[in-house]
Amino acid sequence: MKYIELYNLFKNKTVFSIQEIYIIEPNFDKRRISEWKKKWYIKSVSKWRYTFSEKTLWDEDYFIIANIINQPSYISCESALYYYNLIPEWVFMTTSITSKKTIDYQTDIGKFRYNKISARLLFGFKLVNWINWKFKIAYKEKAILDFLYLKSQLKTEKDFLDLRIDSDEFFDGFDYSRRELYLKQFNKKTLTQRAQLLFTTIQKNA
């Protein structure tokens, strides 16, 4: 298989795998992969998964890749807060929640962080369509609670003000029933108290 053939086959995909190549060409010589990587035609996103170097990757593409690299997982915390326009700074790595161990992956296209929580808390996400793919991302309310749950050092009004959360975006479409349901499922008194302090802090300074 020549590179141009590979490109024509998978150019519309965010990620392709060597297994997909083998389906089309069972006798594929995987040394071609190393050659194409050296020529910077393709980049590794995980073991035996790749993307084309010339492909422009949007945030949503990184979310798709994050879902693929480590399963089960969904986008949450800083990446989700940025996606919902709650925080102003671009996030330099893609952040996810998983029930597996906390781990970072450094790939050819960037860094991916997976934060461990209990398997019973692996809920509160949705599937979002992106071109011909889908990715899993926390609902706004769950992304906030995941973030607070993992950032237990955030306790005071000043801590929450320093996050510079956009109050308009925070309250736009905010589902209070969903937040209360999720807090009951976390069943953690200190998290409920901190979530309420965050809420009143943003409301007071809106």
N, C-alpha and C positions, 0 to 999 in steps of 0.2 A: 504494500500500500504506500502510495506517495502522499506527501503532506497535503497537497491540494485536494486529494480525494478525501482525506480525513476532514479537512476544513469544510468541504462541501457537504459532508455527511452530518456534521455536528455544529455548524456555525450558528444555528438558532438555539442552541442549548447553553444554559449557563455553565453546566458541568457535564463532562462525559467521562466514562470510565473505560479501563482496558477491557473489562468484561463485555462492554458494548461493542468494542472493536472486534473481539474474538467471535462474537455472534455473526458479524458480517464477513470477517476473514479469519477462519479457524486457525490458519497457519501463520498468523501474524507474528513477526519477529519483534519481541518487545524491546530489542536494542534500539529500534527506531525511536522509542520514547526518549531514551537518553540523548540521542542525536538531536531530536527536535527541542529538547529542553536546553541543550548547549547552544543551539542556534537562537534560543529565546522565542521560538514559535509558540510554545505552550508553557504553562506554569502549573506546578503542583498545588492542589488545594488539600489533599490528604493522600493516603497511600492508594496509588493506582487510580486516582481521580484528578482530572485536569480541567483547565480552562484555557482559551486562546489568549495569548499575550496582547493581541491587538484589540481584544474585546473591551469595550468600556463597561466597567462594573458599577452599577448603581447600588445604593444602600440595600435595596430589595434583593439584588443578586447576592450580596454578602449574607443576607438573612437566609436565603435558600441554601447557600453553601454551609452556613453554620448548622442548619437543621440536618444536613447530610453528614457532616463530619462526625458528629457525636449524637447518638440516639439512645434513649429518648431525650429530647430537649426542645425548648422553644425560646424565642427571642424575648428578653426582658431587661429589667434594670436600666442602665444608662442608654443602651441602644434603643430600647422601646421608648424611654422618656424623650429622647431626641426625635424619634420617629413621630411622636405625638406633639412635637414642638413645645414640650414643657421646659426643657433646658436649652440654653442658648449655644453652648459649645458643642462642636462636632466631636464625636467620640472616636478616639484613635484606634479602638479595637471593638470587635463585635461581641456583645455580652449576651449570654444565654443562661437559662436555668436547666439543670439536669438532676436526675436522682442518682447519678453515678458520682464518682469522686470529683472534687474541684480540680480543674486542670486548665492549663493554657496551651494552645497550639500556635506555633509560629510557622506560617506558611509563606510561599512565594508571593502571595497577594496580601498578606497582612496577618494580624494577630486575632485569635479567637479565644475568648475566656468563657469557661463553663463553671458556674457556681452551683455547688451541691445543696439541695434541700431534701427533706424527707419525701419519699415517694408519695405519701398521702397528700402532700401539698403541690403535687404536679398537676395543677388544674388551672382554669381561668385563662385559657388562651384560645385563639381563633385561627382559622385558615384564611389567608388573604391571597387573592389571585394576583399574579404578576406575570404579564405576557402569557407564556404557555406553561407556567409553573405555579406552585403555591408554596407559601411559607407559613410557619406557625409563629405567632407572636402573642404575647400577653395582652389582654384587655388593659386599657389605661389604668383602671382601678387595681388590677392585679400587679401590673408593672410597678406601681407606686408601693404597694405592700411588700412585694418581693424585695424592692430596693431598701425599704425601711428594715425589713427582717434581717437582711444581710449587713446593713450598715447600722449596727446597734449603737455605735458611738455617736450617732446623731440624736441628740436628746433635748436640746434647748431651742428656743425661738430663734436665737442668733444662728444656730446650726442650719435651721431650715431657711432662714433669710439668705444665708450665704449660697444656697443652691440656686438662687435667682430663678425660681420657677415662675413661668408666665401664668399669671392668675386667670387671664381671659381663656387661654387654652386649657387650663386646669379645670375650670368650671364648665366649659363648653361641652355639653353632652354627658357630663359626669353622671354616672348611675349610682345613686346613693344606696339603693337596695342591693346592688351587686357588691358594693363595698362592705355593707353590713354582713351579707352572706359569707363573703370571703374571710372577714375577720372572725366570724364564728367558727369557720373551718380551721383557721390558724389556731384558735383557742389559746391565745397568748395575751394575758392582761397588759403586759408592758407594751406590746405592739399596738394594742387598741388605744392605749393612752397616748403613745407617740403619734399614731395616725391622726388622732383627734387634735393634738397640738399642731401638727403640720397643717391640717385643714383650717383651724382657726387663725393660725399665723398668716396663711395666704389670704384668707378672707379679710382679715383686719388690714392687711397692707395692699389690698387690691386697688 
